Amino acid sequence: MENPEESAASFSDFILWMATMIAVQFGDLPHPETGEPLEPNLPAAKHFIDIMGMLQEKTAGNLAPHEEKLVDDLLFELRKRFLDAQGSERRIITP
């Protein structure tokens, strides 16, 4: 018999699932059924990243330290990945 605490969904699991969905939108993961590469969908990736950012704001002060660190670290990496995916077309400082 499973331990109910082990089978219960956790916030960390949800955030990691979201990160996986974002990786799919970046085209970093193959289609789960065919194994074929997927075309990147940057607008969808940005939408998921924005949702994760909204969750970060709405849960501020209510997360365990490890959950807060997970969200902070993932958002940093995903936002950086998004900027990298846009290539040289988007610059913070225009030369």
VENPE-V974914 format. One record per residue. N is the residue number from 1. PSI is psi in whole degrees, 0 to 359 (* if undefined). Layout:
BEGIN
n;psi
N;PSI
N;PSI
END
This chain:
BEGIN
n;psi
1;137
2;147
3;125
4;327
5;328
6;329
7;349
8;142
9;144
10;161
11;319
12;317
13;317
14;315
15;320
16;324
17;315
18;317
19;323
20;318
21;324
22;320
23;323
24;316
25;330
26;348
27;17
28;340
29;144
30;164
31;132
32;333
33;320
34;337
35;1
36;148
37;147
38;148
39;137
40;143
41;83
42;322
43;321
44;321
45;315
46;321
47;314
48;320
49;318
50;321
51;317
52;322
53;321
54;317
55;321
56;314
57;315
58;336
59;4
60;129
61;355
62;4
63;152
64;154
65;319
66;328
67;318
68;316
69;319
70;311
71;313
72;311
73;315
74;316
75;320
76;310
77;319
78;321
79;320
80;316
81;321
82;314
83;319
84;321
85;333
86;346
87;203
88;358
89;333
90;121
91;145
92;319
93;125
94;126
95;*
END
